[in-house]
Amino acid sequence: MVIPNKPLRFILVALVACLPVISFANSEKDAVHTQTEVAHEAAPEGHHAEPTDIKSKIKGFIGHHVLDSHDFTLTQDDETGKYYGFPLPVILWDNGLHIFSSAKFNHGHAVAESNGSYYAINHHDGKIYRTDASGEITENEKTGHPTNVRPIDFSITKTVVSIFAAALLMFLLFSALAKSYAKNGGIASGVGRIFEPLVVYIRDEVAIPNIGEKHYKKYMSYLLTIFFFVLFLNILGLTPLGINATGNLTITFALALITFLITNLSANKNYWGHIFWMPGVPKPMRIILAPIELLGVFIKPFSLMIRLYANIFAGHIVLMSIIGLMFIFKSWIGSSLSFGLSFVLSILEILVAFLQAYIFTMLSALYFGSAVEEHHHEEAHH
């Protein structure tokens, strides 16, 4: 498998990465939600009871912040209950295609009607279920899971919007950088100059040392794409828009899956030989090591997935919790300390955004390097 290496093409890998992510982000949002479920007492007609005390409100806000949603909510007026933001398109397949605005849900407080079918958002998992006109969502008494029919959801959610925004930003920035190279004889100009040192760093300090001079070029497109894609999503997650793309387990799963596929589809016979019949060790040990090495093939992308998800997700939870302390203390000492700590942590989160993008790219390069490594061991003769 050869990855294209022209400067204008490497961004296309991000668009390819978006395709599986869209499906995962909408069909499996509960992977993230299992970490942050906020308990609500059942209210009539399937609607949830709003929390009244400040701690429950903060907990609910944090849970809402880390979950994906079908609209962008920037703020809410406590007195009138009015939300300020904008809706997103809802695309469902349920005995036919249903397309409508998420404004029909009124931020989860109303039932949406489409072509004679009724749908409601479950406040425990953020998913859309088919209901009757009352919007009631019934739950299994043993498992607690909804028994309503769940349509296939292809909606453009907040996470999907952030993915397309990151891909578009990359396309514009690096298209301009490539054009400046062609125009100025290999000298970068414009806003792209900011990112040129990062591109050079990924090539000289990540790709070449881990993959080697001979093979690194065919992986550079992907390595640059994955670095800036994760970086831009991490930075977007630090904005007040409530974006948590890389803190979503399904997003990191899709990215790790792409690394896994590229590693194993481009691997040489030496890579597979080390896994199934490791040279340099006694033959009985090879039989024992083979299943362990094969297990490692799957553990490597799994560690990629969990590391990025856990660090970004935990960062959001901790930061939002510290900010929430300002409203709990209600004193100038406690609030000042919380503000100062949250400010320092926000600065640290910027470092983490770069660090996690670097780690994901570095480990991907390391796996690619092991896949194309030349044979250096002589078979032991006994």
Contacts in CASP RR format, 6 or more apart in sequence:
PFRMAT RR
TARGET T0000
AUTHOR 0000-0000-0000
METHOD contacts of the structure
MODEL  1
MVIPNKPLRFILVALVACLPVISFANSEKDAVHTQTEVAHEAAPEGHHAE
PTDIKSKIKGFIGHHVLDSHDFTLTQDDETGKYYGFPLPVILWDNGLHIF
SSAKFNHGHAVAESNGSYYAINHHDGKIYRTDASGEITENEKTGHPTNVR
PIDFSITKTVVSIFAAALLMFLLFSALAKSYAKNGGIASGVGRIFEPLVV
YIRDEVAIPNIGEKHYKKYMSYLLTIFFFVLFLNILGLTPLGINATGNLT
ITFALALITFLITNLSANKNYWGHIFWMPGVPKPMRIILAPIELLGVFIK
PFSLMIRLYANIFAGHIVLMSIIGLMFIFKSWIGSSLSFGLSFVLSILEI
LVAFLQAYIFTMLSALYFGSAVEEHHHEEAHH
1 262 0 8 1.000
1 265 0 8 1.000
1 266 0 8 1.000
2 218 0 8 1.000
2 266 0 8 1.000
3 10 0 8 1.000
3 13 0 8 1.000
3 218 0 8 1.000
3 219 0 8 1.000
3 220 0 8 1.000
3 221 0 8 1.000
3 222 0 8 1.000
3 262 0 8 1.000
4 10 0 8 1.000
4 12 0 8 1.000
4 221 0 8 1.000
5 217 0 8 1.000
5 218 0 8 1.000
5 220 0 8 1.000
5 221 0 8 1.000
7 174 0 8 1.000
7 177 0 8 1.000
7 178 0 8 1.000
7 181 0 8 1.000
8 174 0 8 1.000
8 175 0 8 1.000
8 178 0 8 1.000
9 221 0 8 1.000
10 174 0 8 1.000
10 220 0 8 1.000
10 221 0 8 1.000
10 222 0 8 1.000
10 224 0 8 1.000
10 225 0 8 1.000
11 167 0 8 1.000
11 170 0 8 1.000
11 171 0 8 1.000
11 174 0 8 1.000
11 175 0 8 1.000
11 225 0 8 1.000
13 221 0 8 1.000
13 222 0 8 1.000
13 225 0 8 1.000
13 226 0 8 1.000
14 166 0 8 1.000
14 167 0 8 1.000
14 170 0 8 1.000
14 171 0 8 1.000
14 225 0 8 1.000
14 229 0 8 1.000
15 167 0 8 1.000
16 258 0 8 1.000
17 225 0 8 1.000
17 226 0 8 1.000
17 229 0 8 1.000
17 254 0 8 1.000
17 255 0 8 1.000
17 258 0 8 1.000
18 160 0 8 1.000
18 163 0 8 1.000
18 164 0 8 1.000
18 167 0 8 1.000
20 254 0 8 1.000
20 257 0 8 1.000
20 258 0 8 1.000
21 160 0 8 1.000
21 163 0 8 1.000
21 250 0 8 1.000
21 251 0 8 1.000
21 254 0 8 1.000
21 255 0 8 1.000
22 154 0 8 1.000
22 160 0 8 1.000
22 163 0 8 1.000
23 154 0 8 1.000
24 250 0 8 1.000
24 251 0 8 1.000
24 253 0 8 1.000
24 254 0 8 1.000
25 68 0 8 1.000
25 157 0 8 1.000
25 159 0 8 1.000
25 160 0 8 1.000
25 163 0 8 1.000
25 248 0 8 1.000
25 250 0 8 1.000
25 251 0 8 1.000
26 68 0 8 1.000
26 153 0 8 1.000
26 154 0 8 1.000
26 155 0 8 1.000
26 157 0 8 1.000
26 160 0 8 1.000
27 152 0 8 1.000
27 153 0 8 1.000
28 249 0 8 1.000
28 250 0 8 1.000
29 67 0 8 1.000
29 68 0 8 1.000
29 125 0 8 1.000
29 126 0 8 1.000
29 127 0 8 1.000
29 248 0 8 1.000
29 250 0 8 1.000
30 125 0 8 1.000
30 127 0 8 1.000
31 248 0 8 1.000
31 249 0 8 1.000
31 250 0 8 1.000
31 253 0 8 1.000
32 66 0 8 1.000
32 67 0 8 1.000
32 68 0 8 1.000
32 244 0 8 1.000
32 247 0 8 1.000
32 248 0 8 1.000
32 249 0 8 1.000
32 250 0 8 1.000
32 313 0 8 1.000
33 67 0 8 1.000
33 124 0 8 1.000
33 125 0 8 1.000
33 126 0 8 1.000
35 66 0 8 1.000
35 313 0 8 1.000
36 62 0 8 1.000
36 63 0 8 1.000
36 66 0 8 1.000
36 67 0 8 1.000
36 317 0 8 1.000
37 124 0 8 1.000
37 125 0 8 1.000
38 59 0 8 1.000
38 60 0 8 1.000
38 63 0 8 1.000
38 64 0 8 1.000
40 48 0 8 1.000
40 49 0 8 1.000
40 51 0 8 1.000
40 123 0 8 1.000
40 124 0 8 1.000
41 48 0 8 1.000
41 49 0 8 1.000
42 48 0 8 1.000
42 49 0 8 1.000
43 49 0 8 1.000
45 134 0 8 1.000
45 135 0 8 1.000
45 136 0 8 1.000
46 120 0 8 1.000
46 134 0 8 1.000
46 135 0 8 1.000
46 136 0 8 1.000
46 137 0 8 1.000
47 108 0 8 1.000
47 109 0 8 1.000
47 123 0 8 1.000
47 135 0 8 1.000
48 123 0 8 1.000
48 124 0 8 1.000
51 57 0 8 1.000
51 59 0 8 1.000
51 60 0 8 1.000
54 327 0 8 1.000
54 328 0 8 1.000
55 328 0 8 1.000
58 321 0 8 1.000
58 324 0 8 1.000
58 327 0 8 1.000
58 328 0 8 1.000
61 320 0 8 1.000
62 317 0 8 1.000
62 320 0 8 1.000
62 321 0 8 1.000
64 73 0 8 1.000
65 242 0 8 1.000
65 244 0 8 1.000
65 316 0 8 1.000
65 320 0 8 1.000
66 244 0 8 1.000
66 247 0 8 1.000
66 313 0 8 1.000
66 316 0 8 1.000
66 317 0 8 1.000
66 320 0 8 1.000
67 126 0 8 1.000
67 244 0 8 1.000
68 126 0 8 1.000
68 157 0 8 1.000
68 158 0 8 1.000
68 159 0 8 1.000
68 244 0 8 1.000
68 248 0 8 1.000
69 126 0 8 1.000
69 157 0 8 1.000
69 158 0 8 1.000
70 87 0 8 1.000
70 88 0 8 1.000
70 90 0 8 1.000
70 102 0 8 1.000
70 105 0 8 1.000
70 121 0 8 1.000
70 128 0 8 1.000
70 155 0 8 1.000
70 157 0 8 1.000
70 158 0 8 1.000
71 85 0 8 1.000
71 86 0 8 1.000
71 87 0 8 1.000
71 88 0 8 1.000
71 102 0 8 1.000
71 103 0 8 1.000
71 105 0 8 1.000
71 107 0 8 1.000
71 158 0 8 1.000
72 85 0 8 1.000
72 86 0 8 1.000
72 88 0 8 1.000
72 158 0 8 1.000
72 161 0 8 1.000
72 241 0 8 1.000
73 83 0 8 1.000
73 84 0 8 1.000
73 85 0 8 1.000
73 107 0 8 1.000
74 84 0 8 1.000
74 85 0 8 1.000
74 240 0 8 1.000
74 241 0 8 1.000
75 83 0 8 1.000
75 84 0 8 1.000
75 85 0 8 1.000
76 82 0 8 1.000
76 83 0 8 1.000
76 84 0 8 1.000
77 84 0 8 1.000
83 107 0 8 1.000
87 101 0 8 1.000
87 102 0 8 1.000
87 103 0 8 1.000
88 101 0 8 1.000
88 102 0 8 1.000
88 155 0 8 1.000
88 156 0 8 1.000
88 157 0 8 1.000
88 158 0 8 1.000
88 161 0 8 1.000
89 99 0 8 1.000
89 100 0 8 1.000
89 101 0 8 1.000
89 102 0 8 1.000
89 155 0 8 1.000
89 156 0 8 1.000
90 98 0 8 1.000
90 99 0 8 1.000
90 100 0 8 1.000
90 101 0 8 1.000
90 102 0 8 1.000
90 104 0 8 1.000
90 105 0 8 1.000
90 112 0 8 1.000
90 128 0 8 1.000
90 153 0 8 1.000
90 155 0 8 1.000
91 97 0 8 1.000
91 98 0 8 1.000
91 99 0 8 1.000
91 153 0 8 1.000
91 154 0 8 1.000
91 155 0 8 1.000
91 156 0 8 1.000
92 98 0 8 1.000
92 99 0 8 1.000
92 114 0 8 1.000
92 119 0 8 1.000
92 128 0 8 1.000
92 151 0 8 1.000
92 152 0 8 1.000
92 153 0 8 1.000
92 154 0 8 1.000
92 155 0 8 1.000
93 151 0 8 1.000
93 152 0 8 1.000
93 154 0 8 1.000
94 117 0 8 1.000
94 130 0 8 1.000
94 149 0 8 1.000
94 151 0 8 1.000
94 152 0 8 1.000
95 117 0 8 1.000
96 115 0 8 1.000
98 114 0 8 1.000
98 115 0 8 1.000
98 117 0 8 1.000
98 119 0 8 1.000
98 151 0 8 1.000
99 114 0 8 1.000
100 112 0 8 1.000
100 114 0 8 1.000
102 155 0 8 1.000
104 110 0 8 1.000
104 112 0 8 1.000
104 113 0 8 1.000
104 114 0 8 1.000
105 111 0 8 1.000
105 112 0 8 1.000
105 119 0 8 1.000
105 120 0 8 1.000
105 121 0 8 1.000
108 120 0 8 1.000
108 121 0 8 1.000
108 123 0 8 1.000
111 118 0 8 1.000
111 119 0 8 1.000
111 120 0 8 1.000
111 131 0 8 1.000
111 133 0 8 1.000
111 134 0 8 1.000
111 135 0 8 1.000
112 118 0 8 1.000
112 119 0 8 1.000
112 120 0 8 1.000
113 119 0 8 1.000
113 133 0 8 1.000
117 130 0 8 1.000
118 130 0 8 1.000
118 131 0 8 1.000
118 132 0 8 1.000
118 133 0 8 1.000
118 135 0 8 1.000
119 128 0 8 1.000
119 129 0 8 1.000
119 130 0 8 1.000
119 131 0 8 1.000
119 151 0 8 1.000
120 128 0 8 1.000
120 129 0 8 1.000
120 131 0 8 1.000
120 135 0 8 1.000
120 136 0 8 1.000
120 137 0 8 1.000
121 127 0 8 1.000
121 128 0 8 1.000
121 129 0 8 1.000
122 128 0 8 1.000
122 129 0 8 1.000
122 137 0 8 1.000
122 146 0 8 1.000
125 146 0 8 1.000
127 146 0 8 1.000
127 150 0 8 1.000
127 153 0 8 1.000
128 150 0 8 1.000
128 151 0 8 1.000
128 153 0 8 1.000
128 155 0 8 1.000
129 137 0 8 1.000
129 146 0 8 1.000
129 148 0 8 1.000
129 149 0 8 1.000
129 150 0 8 1.000
129 151 0 8 1.000
130 148 0 8 1.000
130 149 0 8 1.000
130 150 0 8 1.000
130 151 0 8 1.000
131 137 0 8 1.000
131 148 0 8 1.000
137 146 0 8 1.000
137 148 0 8 1.000
138 146 0 8 1.000
138 147 0 8 1.000
138 148 0 8 1.000
139 145 0 8 1.000
139 146 0 8 1.000
139 147 0 8 1.000
140 146 0 8 1.000
140 147 0 8 1.000
158 241 0 8 1.000
158 242 0 8 1.000
158 243 0 8 1.000
159 243 0 8 1.000
159 244 0 8 1.000
159 245 0 8 1.000
159 248 0 8 1.000
159 251 0 8 1.000
162 233 0 8 1.000
162 236 0 8 1.000
162 237 0 8 1.000
162 241 0 8 1.000
162 243 0 8 1.000
162 245 0 8 1.000
163 233 0 8 1.000
163 245 0 8 1.000
163 251 0 8 1.000
165 236 0 8 1.000
166 229 0 8 1.000
166 232 0 8 1.000
166 233 0 8 1.000
166 236 0 8 1.000
166 245 0 8 1.000
167 229 0 8 1.000
169 232 0 8 1.000
170 225 0 8 1.000
170 228 0 8 1.000
170 229 0 8 1.000
170 232 0 8 1.000
173 191 0 8 1.000
173 192 0 8 1.000
173 195 0 8 1.000
174 192 0 8 1.000
174 195 0 8 1.000
174 228 0 8 1.000
176 190 0 8 1.000
176 191 0 8 1.000
176 192 0 8 1.000
177 188 0 8 1.000
177 192 0 8 1.000
177 193 0 8 1.000
177 195 0 8 1.000
177 196 0 8 1.000
177 199 0 8 1.000
180 186 0 8 1.000
180 187 0 8 1.000
180 188 0 8 1.000
180 189 0 8 1.000
180 190 0 8 1.000
180 192 0 8 1.000
180 193 0 8 1.000
181 187 0 8 1.000
181 188 0 8 1.000
183 189 0 8 1.000
188 196 0 8 1.000
195 228 0 8 1.000
198 227 0 8 1.000
198 228 0 8 1.000
199 224 0 8 1.000
202 220 0 8 1.000
202 223 0 8 1.000
202 224 0 8 1.000
202 227 0 8 1.000
202 361 0 8 1.000
203 216 0 8 1.000
203 220 0 8 1.000
206 223 0 8 1.000
206 358 0 8 1.000
206 361 0 8 1.000
206 362 0 8 1.000
206 365 0 8 1.000
207 216 0 8 1.000
207 219 0 8 1.000
207 220 0 8 1.000
207 223 0 8 1.000
207 365 0 8 1.000
208 216 0 8 1.000
210 362 0 8 1.000
210 365 0 8 1.000
210 366 0 8 1.000
210 368 0 8 1.000
210 369 0 8 1.000
211 219 0 8 1.000
211 365 0 8 1.000
211 368 0 8 1.000
211 369 0 8 1.000
211 372 0 8 1.000
212 369 0 8 1.000
215 368 0 8 1.000
215 369 0 8 1.000
215 372 0 8 1.000
218 266 0 8 1.000
219 262 0 8 1.000
219 266 0 8 1.000
219 365 0 8 1.000
219 368 0 8 1.000
222 258 0 8 1.000
222 262 0 8 1.000
222 364 0 8 1.000
223 361 0 8 1.000
223 364 0 8 1.000
223 365 0 8 1.000
226 255 0 8 1.000
226 258 0 8 1.000
226 259 0 8 1.000
226 360 0 8 1.000
226 361 0 8 1.000
226 364 0 8 1.000
227 357 0 8 1.000
227 358 0 8 1.000
227 360 0 8 1.000
227 361 0 8 1.000
228 357 0 8 1.000
229 255 0 8 1.000
230 246 0 8 1.000
230 255 0 8 1.000
230 308 0 8 1.000
230 356 0 8 1.000
230 357 0 8 1.000
230 360 0 8 1.000
230 361 0 8 1.000
231 353 0 8 1.000
231 354 0 8 1.000
231 357 0 8 1.000
233 243 0 8 1.000
233 245 0 8 1.000
233 246 0 8 1.000
233 251 0 8 1.000
234 246 0 8 1.000
234 312 0 8 1.000
234 352 0 8 1.000
234 353 0 8 1.000
234 354 0 8 1.000
234 356 0 8 1.000
234 357 0 8 1.000
235 350 0 8 1.000
235 353 0 8 1.000
236 243 0 8 1.000
236 245 0 8 1.000
237 243 0 8 1.000
237 244 0 8 1.000
237 245 0 8 1.000
237 246 0 8 1.000
237 316 0 8 1.000
238 346 0 8 1.000
238 349 0 8 1.000
238 350 0 8 1.000
238 353 0 8 1.000
244 312 0 8 1.000
244 313 0 8 1.000
244 316 0 8 1.000
245 251 0 8 1.000
246 252 0 8 1.000
246 308 0 8 1.000
246 309 0 8 1.000
246 312 0 8 1.000
246 356 0 8 1.000
247 308 0 8 1.000
247 309 0 8 1.000
247 312 0 8 1.000
247 313 0 8 1.000
247 316 0 8 1.000
248 309 0 8 1.000
249 305 0 8 1.000
249 309 0 8 1.000
251 309 0 8 1.000
252 304 0 8 1.000
252 305 0 8 1.000
252 306 0 8 1.000
252 308 0 8 1.000
252 309 0 8 1.000
253 305 0 8 1.000
255 304 0 8 1.000
255 305 0 8 1.000
255 308 0 8 1.000
255 360 0 8 1.000
256 301 0 8 1.000
256 302 0 8 1.000
256 304 0 8 1.000
256 305 0 8 1.000
256 308 0 8 1.000
257 301 0 8 1.000
259 301 0 8 1.000
259 304 0 8 1.000
259 364 0 8 1.000
259 367 0 8 1.000
260 298 0 8 1.000
260 300 0 8 1.000
260 301 0 8 1.000
262 368 0 8 1.000
263 300 0 8 1.000
263 301 0 8 1.000
263 364 0 8 1.000
263 367 0 8 1.000
263 368 0 8 1.000
263 370 0 8 1.000
263 371 0 8 1.000
264 297 0 8 1.000
264 371 0 8 1.000
266 368 0 8 1.000
266 371 0 8 1.000
266 372 0 8 1.000
267 371 0 8 1.000
267 372 0 8 1.000
268 371 0 8 1.000
268 372 0 8 1.000
268 373 0 8 1.000
270 373 0 8 1.000
270 374 0 8 1.000
270 375 0 8 1.000
271 370 0 8 1.000
271 371 0 8 1.000
271 372 0 8 1.000
271 373 0 8 1.000
273 279 0 8 1.000
274 293 0 8 1.000
275 290 0 8 1.000
275 293 0 8 1.000
275 294 0 8 1.000
275 297 0 8 1.000
276 290 0 8 1.000
276 293 0 8 1.000
276 294 0 8 1.000
277 286 0 8 1.000
277 290 0 8 1.000
278 285 0 8 1.000
278 286 0 8 1.000
278 289 0 8 1.000
278 290 0 8 1.000
278 293 0 8 1.000
279 377 0 8 1.000
279 378 0 8 1.000
279 379 0 8 1.000
279 380 0 8 1.000
280 377 0 8 1.000
280 378 0 8 1.000
280 379 0 8 1.000
280 380 0 8 1.000
281 289 0 8 1.000
281 380 0 8 1.000
282 380 0 8 1.000
282 382 0 8 1.000
283 382 0 8 1.000
300 363 0 8 1.000
300 367 0 8 1.000
303 363 0 8 1.000
304 360 0 8 1.000
304 363 0 8 1.000
304 364 0 8 1.000
307 356 0 8 1.000
307 359 0 8 1.000
307 360 0 8 1.000
308 356 0 8 1.000
308 359 0 8 1.000
308 360 0 8 1.000
311 352 0 8 1.000
311 356 0 8 1.000
312 352 0 8 1.000
312 356 0 8 1.000
315 345 0 8 1.000
315 349 0 8 1.000
315 352 0 8 1.000
318 345 0 8 1.000
319 342 0 8 1.000
319 345 0 8 1.000
319 346 0 8 1.000
319 349 0 8 1.000
322 338 0 8 1.000
322 341 0 8 1.000
322 342 0 8 1.000
322 345 0 8 1.000
323 338 0 8 1.000
323 342 0 8 1.000
324 338 0 8 1.000
325 334 0 8 1.000
325 335 0 8 1.000
325 338 0 8 1.000
326 334 0 8 1.000
326 335 0 8 1.000
326 338 0 8 1.000
326 339 0 8 1.000
326 342 0 8 1.000
329 335 0 8 1.000
329 338 0 8 1.000
END
